[in-house]
Structure formats: C-alpha cells, structure tokens
Amino acid sequence: MSSAASTRVTVDPPAPVLSFGPVVLPVPGRPVVLQVRVTAPASGTDLPVILLSHGHGFSNNLSSLNGYGPLANLWAALGFVVVQPTHLSSKTLQHVLADTPREPMSWRSRAEDMTHVLDRLDVIENAVPQLAGRVDHGSVAVAGHSLGGFTAALLLGARVTDPDTGEEVDLAEPRIGQGVLLAAPGRGGDALTGPMVERIPVIRSIDFSTMATPALVVAGDKDDPRHFTDMGPDWYADPYHLAPGPKTLLTLFGAEHGLGGIAGYDAAETTDENPERVAALGRLCAAYLRSRFRPGDDAWPRAQEALTGGPDGFGQVESK
C-alpha cells in the first residue's frame, strides 16, 4: 500500500471512546443470558446505533462480544454507539451449551438476539456509565461479518426456509433502517458445492429478493469461498445483485475473507492483514451510514472520493 493511500485514512485526530461490558440481559427461553458489549464516543449526543454481529471464525474469543475491536473502536470514534452481542454460536459458550439442542450455527437465535437488544436498548443505554440520554433510538443499523453478515441479511429482510420444518422464516426487523454486510454469504441452491453447506443447511434457501432495507454490501476481490461454492469472490457480491435497491456494493481490492483484519487486532486467522485497509473500510462504512441516517450529510461522497478514487484507491463502489 502506497504512503499516499495510507495517509488518507488518518486525516482525523484520535477521538476517545468508552467500552463497557458485559451488559447482561436475561431472555426468557434462551439457554444462557444475553451478554453485550457497548462501545461509544466519550462525548456527543443523538448518537446513531450499529448492532454488530460477529462471525464464526477459528479463534476462541473473537466470535463474541470481545471481537471486532478494529471496527467497533473506529466506529465509536466516528460517532456511533456499537452494540455487540455474544451469539449462541460463539465458541466461548461451547462448554455451556454442549448438551443444549440448537439449530446449526444458531442461525435463527442470532437474529433474535438483535431483536432482544432493540427491545432493551433503553436498559443497555442506562447500564453504561456516561451514555444515558445520548443515544438516537430512531437511527439503528445492523452490520455483520461472514456468518454475522448472514444474520444481518435476515434482519434486513432476506428470507430462508427452515430445513427442519419447511417453514419460510421472516426475521426482518423494522426498527433497523440501514445495514452493512461484510463478506456475507451469497446465493444458495445449486451454487453451493462446498463442505460447509452440510454444517449450515439453511443457507441453501436464502432469498435476497425480499431484502428491501438499504444496505452497503462489502466484498473482497480475493475472498475465496470454495468451502461453500466454486463461484469465486463474486459470490460475496450476490446480496447486492440479487436484492432490490437501494443497495451499494463496495469491492475491496486485494481483500480476502478477513477484509484486512476486522475481527481482531493481530488475529492469526487473518490471511490478508492490512491495517490501512481496515481503517479505510471502517471509515467508508461509517460515512455510508452517516449519510443514510442524516440526509444532506456529504460524508459518503467525500469518503468515496478520498478512499476509492485514483490509482491508490482501496476499492470501487457501484450503486443501484
């Protein structure tokens, strides 16, 4: 990465953030309490919210409220309240849930976790020191990486068929106004040929035609999905191409599934570690959401010009 590109992602002075967790939410019928981490700016009011859904991954703790610091901290510094639940699929809960019946990868309960968070957002806000009264409950987005992107897609309106019952499942959350899908799974059906499909059979039935909520879809042009499909990196762009507008596609140059290392600082499973790419991605996502939440705010066109334009751009953008 050239020095010119690197300097373009550090134009703002560091902003202090606070991180607090776990906030513990008892949920009737859930086998364990729902735990969330909240990361927020140390100052400011009318702060929009990003619900961040973790992926599965190889590490023991990144797939929990303890992961995704590179994104959560940056988004908080840029003016968002980031709420991260630990889903039942997290490896941190394996020993507790070993004998508890669950759907594969807890695909349904992951989305339900976010609804529970929204139901108790006032409780969460008041539990975090110095946060009460500073949150804009009417401006909520969901973001998710990998399996978390599948979770985000369901909350944005994508539908699936429960492989056990044959029931069409609609988990759309109307309180979520925007979304960001980060290396999220693409189409199902005959396109799926890899071994991971047997572990998450519900993925075969995903239907993006009902995913009407505005969203930014992020795909790495070197992301190899062979464990799911032979389609190549284009598979991760499916949520953009197969969903109705308004949608935006950000294709990151040189990015693999870790998108530069968004799941954690210095994570061994990141095959394409690139802090500059992570910073650019974080800023682009924040700018997209800010302009969507605040019509007239030019953060998104400015970020595109700074970070995707010219020979040193980190990626390319298209919209519909």
C-alpha positions in Angstrom: 0.0 0.0 0.0 1.5 3.3 -1.0 2.2 6.0 1.5 -0.4 8.3 -0.2 -3.1 5.8 0.4 -2.1 5.2 4.0 -2.2 8.9 4.9 -5.8 9.2 3.6 -7.2 7.1 6.3 -5.7 9.0 9.2 -7.0 12.5 8.5 -8.9 12.9 11.8 -7.3 13.2 15.3 -7.9 10.2 17.6 -11.2 10.5 19.4 -11.7 9.0 22.9 -14.2 6.2 23.2 -15.6 4.2 26.1 -16.2 0.4 26.1 -18.3 -1.3 28.6 -19.3 -4.9 29.0 -20.8 -7.2 29.6 -24.2 -5.8 29.9 -26.3 -8.8 30.9 -29.8 -9.3 29.6 -31.9 -12.2 30.8 -34.0 -13.5 28.0 -36.9 -16.0 28.7 -36.3 -19.3 26.9 -32.7 -18.5 26.0 -30.4 -21.2 27.5 -28.0 -18.5 28.8 -28.2 -14.8 29.4 -27.6 -12.5 26.5 -24.3 -10.6 27.0 -23.4 -7.4 25.0 -20.5 -5.0 24.9 -21.2 -1.3 24.2 -18.5 0.9 22.6 -19.4 4.6 22.3 -17.9 8.1 21.9 -16.9 9.7 25.1 -18.9 12.8 24.2 -21.7 13.8 21.8 -25.5 13.3 21.7 -28.0 11.9 19.2 -25.6 9.1 18.5 -26.8 6.5 16.0 -26.5 2.8 16.8 -24.8 0.0 15.0 -25.7 -3.6 16.0 -22.6 -5.6 15.2 -23.0 -9.4 14.6 -19.8 -11.4 14.9 -18.8 -14.2 12.6 -17.8 -17.8 13.5 -14.1 -17.9 12.8 -11.3 -20.0 14.2 -10.4 -18.1 17.4 -11.9 -18.8 20.8 -12.9 -15.2 21.7 -13.2 -13.1 18.5 -16.6 -14.7 17.8 -18.1 -13.0 20.8 -18.6 -9.5 22.4 -14.8 -9.5 22.7 -14.1 -9.4 19.0 -14.1 -6.8 16.2 -12.3 -4.2 18.1 -10.8 -2.6 14.9 -14.3 -1.8 13.7 -16.1 -1.2 17.0 -13.5 1.3 18.3 -13.2 3.2 15.0 -17.0 3.4 14.5 -17.4 4.7 18.1 -14.6 7.3 17.4 -16.6 8.4 14.4 -19.8 9.0 16.4 -21.7 5.7 16.6 -22.8 3.5 19.6 -21.7 0.0 18.7 -23.6 -2.9 20.5 -22.1 -6.4 20.2 -23.9 -9.4 21.5 -22.4 -12.8 22.1 -24.5 -15.2 20.0 -25.2 -18.8 21.0 -22.9 -20.0 18.2 -19.9 -18.4 19.9 -17.0 -20.7 20.9 -17.0 -19.0 24.3 -20.3 -20.8 25.0 -19.4 -24.3 23.7 -18.8 -25.8 27.1 -22.0 -24.4 28.5 -24.2 -25.4 25.6 -22.7 -28.7 24.7 -25.9 -30.6 25.5 -28.4 -27.9 24.5 -30.3 -28.5 21.3 -29.9 -25.7 18.8 -30.3 -25.0 15.1 -27.0 -25.3 13.2 -24.8 -22.2 13.9 -27.7 -20.9 15.9 -28.9 -19.2 12.7 -32.3 -18.2 14.0 -31.4 -17.2 17.5 -28.6 -14.9 16.2 -31.1 -12.7 14.5 -33.5 -12.9 17.5 -30.6 -11.7 19.7 -30.7 -8.4 17.8 -34.4 -8.0 18.3 -33.9 -8.6 22.1 -31.2 -5.9 22.1 -33.6 -3.4 20.5 -36.3 -4.4 22.9 -34.0 -3.5 25.8 -31.9 -0.7 24.2 -33.0 1.7 26.9 -31.8 -0.7 29.6 -28.5 -1.1 27.8 -28.1 2.7 27.5 -28.8 3.3 31.2 -26.4 0.5 32.2 -23.4 2.1 30.5 -21.7 4.9 32.5 -22.0 8.3 30.8 -24.2 7.1 28.0 -27.7 7.7 29.2 -29.6 10.3 27.2 -27.1 10.3 24.3 -28.5 7.6 22.0 -30.7 8.2 19.0 -33.0 5.2 19.2 -34.5 6.1 15.8 -31.3 5.6 13.9 -30.3 1.9 14.1 -28.2 -0.1 11.6 -27.0 -3.7 11.6 -23.6 -4.8 10.5 -22.3 -8.3 10.3 -19.2 -10.2 9.1 -19.3 -13.6 7.4 -21.9 -15.6 9.4 -22.8 -12.3 11.0 -23.5 -11.0 7.5 -26.0 -13.8 7.1 -27.6 -12.7 10.4 -27.6 -9.1 9.1 -29.2 -10.1 5.8 -32.1 -11.8 7.7 -32.7 -8.7 9.8 -32.7 -6.6 6.6 -35.4 -8.7 5.1 -33.8 -11.8 3.4 -35.8 -14.9 4.0 -34.9 -18.6 4.4 -36.7 -21.9 4.6 -36.2 -23.8 7.9 -34.7 -27.1 6.7 -36.3 -29.0 9.6 -39.9 -27.7 9.2 -40.1 -26.4 5.6 -41.4 -23.2 7.0 -40.5 -19.9 5.4 -38.8 -17.7 8.0 -39.1 -14.0 8.1 -36.9 -12.3 10.7 -36.9 -8.8 9.3 -36.6 -6.1 12.0 -38.4 -2.9 11.0 -36.6 -0.8 13.6 -33.3 -1.3 11.6 -33.1 1.3 8.9 -29.7 0.5 7.3 -27.3 -2.3 7.0 -23.7 -3.3 6.2 -22.9 -6.8 5.0 -19.2 -7.7 5.3 -18.1 -10.7 3.3 -21.6 -12.1 3.8 -22.7 -15.4 2.1 -24.2 -15.3 -1.3 -26.8 -17.3 -3.2 -27.9 -20.8 -2.2 -29.4 -23.6 -4.3 -27.2 -25.5 -6.8 -24.4 -22.9 -6.4 -23.4 -24.4 -3.1 -21.0 -27.3 -3.6 -18.6 -27.0 -0.6 -18.3 -29.0 2.6 -19.6 -26.1 4.9 -23.0 -26.4 3.4 -23.7 -29.5 5.4 -23.0 -27.6 8.6 -25.4 -24.7 7.7 -28.1 -26.3 5.5 -30.4 -23.3 5.9 -28.0 -21.3 3.7 -29.2 -23.2 0.7 -32.6 -21.5 0.8 -31.6 -17.8 1.2 -33.8 -15.4 -0.8 -32.4 -11.9 -1.2 -35.4 -10.7 -3.3 -37.1 -9.6 -0.1 -34.1 -7.8 1.4 -35.5 -4.3 0.8 -33.8 -2.3 3.5 -30.9 -0.1 2.2 -27.5 -1.7 2.7 -23.9 -1.5 1.8 -22.5 -4.8 0.6 -18.8 -5.3 1.1 -16.9 -8.0 -0.8 -13.1 -8.7 -1.2 -12.0 -9.4 -4.7 -9.6 -12.1 -3.4 -12.1 -13.7 -1.0 -12.1 -17.4 -1.9 -15.4 -19.1 -0.9 -14.5 -22.7 -2.0 -15.7 -24.1 1.3 -19.2 -23.1 0.1 -19.1 -22.7 -3.7 -17.0 -22.7 -6.8 -18.3 -19.3 -7.9 -15.2 -17.4 -6.6 -15.2 -14.0 -5.0 -18.2 -12.8 -7.0 -20.4 -15.0 -4.7 -20.0 -12.4 -1.9 -21.5 -9.7 -4.2 -24.8 -11.7 -4.5 -26.6 -9.8 -1.8 -26.1 -6.6 -3.9 -27.0 -8.1 -7.2 -30.0 -10.2 -6.0 -31.6 -7.8 -3.6 -33.8 -4.9 -4.6 -32.4 -1.3 -4.4 -31.3 0.9 -2.8 -28.1 -1.1 -2.4 -24.4 -0.2 -2.7 -21.5 -2.5 -3.4 -18.0 -1.8 -2.2 -15.4 -4.2 -3.7 -12.2 -4.0 -1.8 -9.0 -4.6 -3.8 -6.8 -7.4 -2.6 -9.0 -8.2 0.3 -9.6 -11.8 1.5 -12.2 -13.0 3.9 -10.8 -11.1 6.9 -11.1 -7.8 4.9 -7.7 -6.8 6.2 -8.2 -7.9 9.8 -11.6 -6.6 11.0 -12.2 -9.4 13.5 -9.4 -8.5 15.9 -6.0 -6.9 16.3 -3.2 -9.1 15.1 -5.5 -12.1 14.7 -3.7 -15.2 13.4 -6.6 -16.2 11.2 -6.4 -13.0 9.2 -4.8 -14.1 5.9 -4.6 -10.5 4.5 -3.6 -8.3 7.4 -3.7 -4.7 6.3 -4.4 -2.0 8.9 -4.8 0.6 6.3 -7.5 -1.4 4.5 -9.3 -1.9 7.8 -9.2 1.8 8.6 -10.4 2.7 5.1 -13.2 0.1 5.3 -14.3 1.4 8.7 -14.4 5.0 7.5 -16.3 4.1 4.4 -18.9 2.1 6.3 -19.3 4.9 8.9 -19.6 7.5 6.1 -22.2 5.5 4.3 -24.4 5.1 7.4 -24.0 8.7 8.4 -25.2 9.9 5.0 -28.1 7.5 5.1 -29.2 8.5 8.6 -28.6 12.2 8.1 -29.9 13.2 4.6 -27.8 16.1 3.3 -24.6 15.0 5.1 -21.9 14.6 2.5 -19.8 12.1 4.4 -20.3 9.3 1.9 -19.4 11.1 -1.3 -16.4 12.6 0.5 -15.2 9.2 1.7 -15.6 7.7 -1.7 -13.5 10.4 -3.3 -10.8 10.1 -0.7 -10.6 6.4 -0.3 -11.8 4.8 -3.6 -10.6 7.3 -6.2 -7.4 7.3 -8.2 -4.7 4.7 -8.5 -4.2 4.3 -4.8 -7.9 3.7 -4.0 -8.8 0.8 -1.7 -11.7 -0.3 -3.8 -14.5 0.6 -6.1 -18.2 1.5 -5.5 -21.3 0.9 -7.5 -24.9 1.6 -6.5 -28.5 0.9 -7.6 
